[in-house]
């Protein structure tokens, strides 16, 4: 991650329609720039991210993670045969693991409650204390293998079971195992083009039905196939609200940009989205690839509270490393500033709550 980007991300705290913004005006696109942008905009498709929709170019690679109810979720397209083989292989692997101190490693395993589900309860590590546990859950649904994981602890069967100071830790393995079983019952696989019409959370390759909760974190990155140095990140967190807003952090952002010979603000201001009040800050800077690139940021619900208004952070990067492309492979941005702005305006202004998503 570029140094300037790291600094700005820290300032931004990790995280159309009519534009209400300040900043420099942009010149009309040239014929070639128009052609490049139209090729991207003509293939925009709605993507379900968390409880929101956003339009993205069709040819993208998608990466990300989800943490819901304290459980990490991941999904992969897979045949039922391959799923069963993977679960069998995982069982053999866990049965074969030995703790360095001779402690029991695998505590429980077997089918969960829903069809084509399985679970494991095992030690956190093959070394150190035997207090920590990992609970894994697996499900095959709609052509996807869905894997769930949560950390737990059990002092009652650990080396600290007779230690009065450790008794307060207790045993939350049964409670968290029930949570895994409940989530395995509800979660289902999902193809990328599938847009659910009921309340729930979309994650890559899956969907968890249910009303919004106070423990939902979604992180998705879209990397453009034809412009692999260009990525769009979406992040939402029901527990990630800030004490101030993006524009209120402007003095710090300006200070960082002033340290870069290529650093500048292109545009900033408030943005009215569909059902969302947001702020944006669009900048140019020297990337880690030692070339000029862009970082465009949009933030919504920064100072809100509650699961109905999760903190939202949307970014577009050019000439920057990402999950698909390493920095050393980038000689210059594949989209110039005008092209990046046009793509940003098309993508960012499409962000909206999914109908009945909450």
C-alpha positions as CSV (number, residue, x, y, z in Angstrom):
1,X,0.0,0.0,0.0
2,X,1.5,3.4,-1.0
3,X,2.8,5.5,1.8
4,X,0.5,8.5,1.0
5,X,-2.4,6.1,0.8
6,X,-1.6,4.6,4.2
7,X,-1.4,8.1,5.7
8,X,-4.7,9.2,4.2
9,X,-6.3,5.9,5.2
10,X,-5.3,6.5,8.8
11,X,-6.7,10.0,8.7
12,X,-9.9,8.7,7.2
13,X,-10.1,6.1,10.0
14,X,-10.1,3.1,7.9
15,X,-12.9,3.0,6.4
16,X,-25.0,11.0,-8.3
17,X,-27.6,12.7,-8.9
18,X,-26.7,16.4,-8.2
19,X,-23.3,17.1,-7.0
20,X,-22.8,19.6,-4.2
21,X,-19.0,20.0,-4.1
22,X,-16.1,22.4,-4.0
23,X,-12.9,22.1,-6.0
24,X,-11.5,22.5,-9.4
25,X,-13.7,22.2,-12.5
26,X,-12.8,19.5,-15.0
27,X,-12.4,19.9,-18.7
28,X,-14.6,18.0,-21.2
29,X,-13.4,14.5,-22.1
30,X,-11.6,14.1,-25.3
31,X,-12.9,11.7,-27.9
32,X,-10.5,8.9,-26.8
33,X,-11.3,9.5,-23.1
34,X,-15.0,9.4,-23.9
35,X,-14.6,6.1,-25.6
36,X,-12.7,4.6,-22.7
37,X,-15.3,5.8,-20.2
38,X,-18.2,4.7,-22.2
39,X,-16.7,1.2,-22.6
40,X,-16.7,0.9,-18.8
41,X,-20.0,2.6,-18.2
42,X,-21.9,0.7,-20.8
43,X,-21.3,-2.6,-19.0
44,X,-22.2,-1.4,-15.5
45,X,-24.1,-4.0,-13.5
46,X,-25.6,-3.9,-10.0
47,X,-23.6,-5.7,-7.3
48,X,-24.9,-6.6,-3.8
49,X,-22.5,-5.5,-1.1
50,X,-23.7,-5.9,2.5
51,X,-27.2,-4.3,2.6
52,X,-26.4,-2.0,-0.3
53,X,-26.3,-2.0,-4.1
54,X,-23.6,-0.4,-6.3
55,X,-23.1,-0.5,-10.1
56,X,-19.7,-1.8,-11.2
57,X,-18.2,-2.7,-14.6
58,X,-19.0,-6.3,-15.5
59,X,-15.4,-7.4,-15.9
60,X,-14.1,-7.2,-12.4
61,X,-12.3,-9.6,-10.0
62,X,-13.9,-9.5,-6.6
63,X,-12.2,-10.0,-3.2
64,X,-13.3,-9.4,0.3
65,X,-14.4,-10.6,3.7
66,X,-17.4,-10.6,6.0
67,X,-17.7,-10.7,9.8
68,X,-21.3,-11.2,11.0
69,X,-22.3,-11.8,14.6
70,X,-18.6,-12.2,15.5
71,X,-18.3,-15.0,12.9
72,X,-16.1,-14.8,9.8
73,X,-17.8,-15.9,6.6
74,X,-16.2,-17.0,3.3
75,X,-17.6,-18.7,0.3
76,X,-16.2,-20.4,-2.8
77,X,-18.0,-21.8,-5.9
78,X,-17.7,-25.6,-5.7
79,X,-19.4,-28.8,-6.7
80,X,-21.0,-31.0,-4.0
81,X,-18.5,-33.7,-4.7
82,X,-15.6,-31.3,-4.2
83,X,-17.2,-29.9,-1.1
84,X,-17.5,-33.4,0.5
85,X,-13.9,-34.2,-0.4
86,X,-12.7,-30.9,1.2
87,X,-14.6,-31.6,4.4
88,X,-13.2,-35.2,4.5
89,X,-9.7,-33.8,4.0
90,X,-10.2,-31.2,6.7
91,X,-11.3,-33.9,9.1
92,X,-8.3,-36.1,8.4
93,X,-6.0,-33.0,8.8
94,X,-7.4,-32.1,12.2
95,X,-7.4,-35.7,13.4
96,X,-3.7,-35.9,12.5
97,X,-2.7,-32.7,14.3
98,X,-0.9,-33.1,17.7
99,X,-0.3,-30.6,20.4
100,X,3.3,-30.1,21.5
101,X,2.3,-30.7,25.1
102,X,0.2,-33.7,24.4
103,X,-3.2,-31.9,24.9
104,X,-6.2,-33.2,23.1
105,X,-6.5,-31.2,19.8
106,X,-9.8,-32.1,18.1
107,X,-12.7,-31.9,20.6
108,X,-15.8,-32.4,18.5
109,X,-16.8,-32.9,14.9
110,X,-19.7,-34.1,12.8
111,X,-22.8,-33.1,10.9
112,X,-24.5,-29.9,12.0
113,X,-28.3,-29.5,11.9
114,X,-28.9,-28.4,8.3
115,X,-28.4,-30.7,5.2
116,X,-24.8,-30.8,3.9
117,X,-23.3,-29.1,7.0
118,X,-20.4,-30.1,9.2
119,X,-18.5,-28.6,12.1
120,X,-15.3,-28.9,14.0
121,X,-14.2,-27.8,17.4
122,X,-10.4,-27.8,18.0
123,X,-7.6,-26.1,19.8
124,X,-6.5,-22.7,18.5
125,X,-2.9,-23.8,18.2
126,X,-0.7,-26.9,18.3
127,X,1.5,-25.1,20.9
128,X,1.0,-23.0,24.0
129,X,-2.1,-23.1,26.2
130,X,-5.1,-25.4,25.5
131,X,-7.6,-22.7,26.6
132,X,-8.4,-21.3,23.2
133,X,-10.8,-23.0,20.7
134,X,-11.7,-22.6,17.1
135,X,-15.2,-23.6,15.9
136,X,-15.5,-24.1,12.1
137,X,-18.7,-24.6,10.3
138,X,-19.1,-25.8,6.7
139,X,-22.2,-25.8,4.4
140,X,-22.7,-26.6,0.7
141,X,-25.5,-24.4,-0.8
142,X,-26.4,-23.4,-4.3
143,X,-23.1,-24.4,-5.8
144,X,-21.0,-22.8,-3.1
145,X,-19.0,-24.1,-0.1
146,X,-19.6,-21.7,2.8
147,X,-17.1,-21.7,5.7
148,X,-17.7,-20.1,9.1
149,X,-15.3,-19.6,11.9
150,X,-15.3,-18.2,15.4
151,X,-13.0,-18.1,18.4
152,X,-14.0,-19.6,21.7
153,X,-12.5,-20.7,25.0
154,X,-13.1,-23.4,27.6
155,X,-11.3,-23.2,30.9
156,X,-13.1,-26.3,32.2
157,X,-11.1,-28.7,30.1
158,X,-7.9,-26.7,30.0
159,X,-4.7,-26.7,32.0
160,X,-6.1,-23.8,34.0
161,X,-9.3,-25.7,35.2
162,X,-8.1,-25.6,38.8
163,X,-6.8,-22.0,38.7
164,X,-9.2,-19.8,40.7
165,X,-8.1,-16.7,38.7
166,X,-9.1,-18.3,35.4
167,X,-12.5,-19.5,36.5
168,X,-14.2,-16.3,35.3
169,X,-13.2,-17.2,31.7
170,X,-15.7,-20.1,31.8
171,X,-16.7,-22.1,28.8
172,X,-18.5,-20.4,25.8
173,X,-17.9,-23.3,23.4
174,X,-21.5,-24.6,23.7
175,X,-23.0,-21.1,23.2
176,X,-20.8,-20.4,20.2
177,X,-21.4,-23.8,18.7
178,X,-25.1,-23.2,18.8
179,X,-24.5,-19.8,17.1
180,X,-22.6,-21.6,14.3
181,X,-25.4,-24.2,13.9
182,X,-28.0,-21.4,13.7
183,X,-26.0,-19.5,11.1
184,X,-25.4,-22.6,9.0
185,X,-29.2,-23.2,9.0
186,X,-29.8,-19.7,7.6
187,X,-26.9,-18.9,5.3
188,X,-27.0,-19.7,1.6
189,X,-24.8,-19.6,-1.4
190,X,-25.2,-16.8,-3.9
191,X,-24.0,-16.1,-7.5
192,X,-22.6,-12.7,-8.2
193,X,-25.6,-11.6,-10.2
194,X,-28.2,-12.7,-7.6
195,X,-29.8,-9.7,-5.9
196,X,-31.8,-10.8,-2.9
197,X,-35.3,-9.3,-2.3
198,X,-35.5,-9.9,1.5
199,X,-33.7,-8.4,4.4
200,X,-30.2,-9.7,4.9
201,X,-26.5,-9.3,4.2
202,X,-24.7,-10.1,0.9
203,X,-21.1,-11.2,1.1
204,X,-19.0,-12.7,-1.7
205,X,-20.6,-15.9,-2.8
206,X,-23.2,-15.9,-0.1
207,X,-26.2,-14.3,1.7
208,X,-27.3,-14.3,5.3
209,X,-31.0,-13.5,5.7
210,X,-32.1,-11.4,8.7
211,X,-32.7,-7.9,10.0
212,X,-29.8,-5.6,10.5
213,X,-27.7,-6.2,13.6
214,X,-25.0,-4.2,15.5
215,X,-22.2,-6.6,14.5
216,X,-21.9,-6.5,10.7
217,X,-18.7,-5.8,8.9
218,X,-18.3,-6.1,5.1
219,X,-15.2,-5.4,3.1
220,X,-15.2,-5.9,-0.7
221,X,-12.6,-4.9,-3.4
222,X,-13.4,-4.8,-7.1
223,X,-10.4,-4.8,-9.5
224,X,-11.0,-4.0,-13.1
225,X,-9.8,-6.7,-15.5
226,X,-8.9,-4.2,-18.3
227,X,-7.4,-1.8,-15.9
228,X,-5.8,-3.9,-13.2
229,X,-4.2,-0.9,-11.4
230,X,-7.7,0.4,-10.7
231,X,-9.7,-0.9,-7.7
232,X,-12.9,0.2,-6.0
233,X,-13.2,-0.7,-2.3
234,X,-16.5,-0.9,-0.4
235,X,-16.5,-1.1,3.4
236,X,-19.4,-1.0,5.8
237,X,-19.4,-1.5,9.6
238,X,-22.3,-1.1,12.0
239,X,-19.8,-0.6,14.8
240,X,-17.3,1.7,12.9
241,X,-18.8,5.1,13.4
242,X,-16.5,8.1,13.8
243,X,-16.4,11.2,16.0
244,X,-16.1,13.5,13.0
245,X,-16.7,13.4,9.3
246,X,-14.4,13.2,6.2
247,X,-14.6,16.9,5.5
248,X,-13.9,17.7,9.2
249,X,-10.6,15.9,8.8
250,X,-9.6,18.2,6.0
251,X,-6.8,20.0,7.7
252,X,-4.9,16.8,8.3
253,X,-5.6,15.6,4.7
254,X,-4.4,18.9,3.3
255,X,-1.2,18.7,5.4
256,X,-0.4,15.3,4.0
257,X,-1.1,16.2,0.4
258,X,1.1,19.3,0.8
259,X,4.1,17.0,1.6
260,X,3.8,15.4,-1.9
261,X,4.9,17.3,-5.0
262,X,2.1,15.7,-6.9
263,X,-0.4,15.9,-4.1
264,X,-3.6,17.9,-4.7
265,X,-7.3,18.0,-4.0
266,X,-9.3,17.6,-7.2
267,X,-12.8,18.0,-5.6
268,X,-14.4,17.8,-2.2
269,X,-17.8,18.4,-0.7
270,X,-21.2,16.9,0.2
271,X,-22.9,14.4,-2.0
272,X,-26.6,13.5,-2.1
273,X,-27.0,9.8,-2.9
274,X,-30.1,7.7,-3.0
275,X,-31.2,7.4,0.6
276,X,-27.7,8.5,1.9
277,X,-26.0,11.8,2.8
278,X,-22.3,11.5,2.0
279,X,-19.1,13.4,1.7
280,X,-16.3,12.9,-0.8
281,X,-12.6,14.0,-1.1
282,X,-10.9,13.3,-4.4
283,X,-7.1,13.6,-4.6
284,X,-4.1,13.0,-6.7
285,X,-0.8,11.9,-5.2
286,X,2.5,10.0,-5.9
287,X,1.7,6.3,-5.4
288,X,4.1,3.6,-4.1
289,X,4.7,2.7,-7.8
290,X,6.4,6.1,-8.0
291,X,3.9,7.5,-10.5
292,X,0.9,9.8,-10.3
293,X,-2.4,8.2,-9.3
294,X,-5.7,9.1,-7.7
295,X,-7.4,8.2,-4.5
296,X,-11.1,9.1,-4.4
297,X,-12.9,8.7,-1.1
298,X,-16.6,8.8,-0.2
299,X,-17.9,8.4,3.4
300,X,-21.5,8.1,4.7
301,X,-23.0,7.8,8.1
302,X,-19.7,8.7,9.8
303,X,-21.4,10.1,12.9
304,X,-24.5,8.0,12.8
305,X,-25.2,5.2,15.3
306,X,-27.0,1.9,15.1
307,X,-27.4,-0.9,12.6
308,X,-29.8,1.0,10.4
309,X,-27.0,3.4,9.4
310,X,-23.7,1.6,9.1
311,X,-20.5,3.5,8.6
312,X,-19.8,3.4,4.8
313,X,-16.5,4.0,3.1
314,X,-16.1,3.8,-0.7
315,X,-12.8,4.4,-2.5
316,X,-11.4,4.3,-6.0
317,X,-7.6,4.0,-6.5
318,X,-5.5,4.2,-9.7
319,X,-1.9,3.3,-10.2
320,X,-2.0,1.4,-6.9
321,X,-1.4,-2.2,-5.9
322,X,-4.3,-4.3,-5.0
323,X,-5.4,-8.0,-4.7
324,X,-4.8,-8.6,-8.4
325,X,-1.8,-6.4,-9.2
326,X,1.4,-5.8,-7.4
327,X,2.9,-2.3,-7.3
328,X,6.1,-3.2,-9.1
329,X,4.1,-4.0,-12.2
330,X,2.6,-0.5,-12.5
331,X,4.4,2.0,-14.8
332,X,1.6,4.6,-14.9
333,X,-2.1,4.8,-14.3
334,X,-4.2,3.1,-16.9
335,X,-6.9,5.7,-16.4
336,X,-6.0,9.3,-16.5
337,X,-7.6,11.8,-14.1
338,X,-10.5,12.7,-16.3
339,X,-11.3,9.1,-17.0
340,X,-11.1,8.1,-13.4
341,X,-13.4,11.0,-12.4
342,X,-16.0,10.0,-14.9
343,X,-15.9,6.4,-13.7
344,X,-16.0,7.5,-10.1
345,X,-19.1,9.7,-10.8
346,X,-20.9,6.7,-12.4
347,X,-20.0,4.2,-9.7
348,X,-20.1,6.3,-6.5
349,X,-23.5,7.9,-7.4
350,X,-25.1,4.5,-7.9
351,X,-24.5,3.5,-4.2
352,X,-27.9,3.0,-2.6
353,X,-29.6,0.9,0.1
354,X,-30.9,-2.4,-1.3
355,X,-34.7,-2.4,-1.4
356,X,-35.9,-4.3,1.7
357,X,-32.2,-4.9,2.6
358,X,-32.7,-3.8,6.2
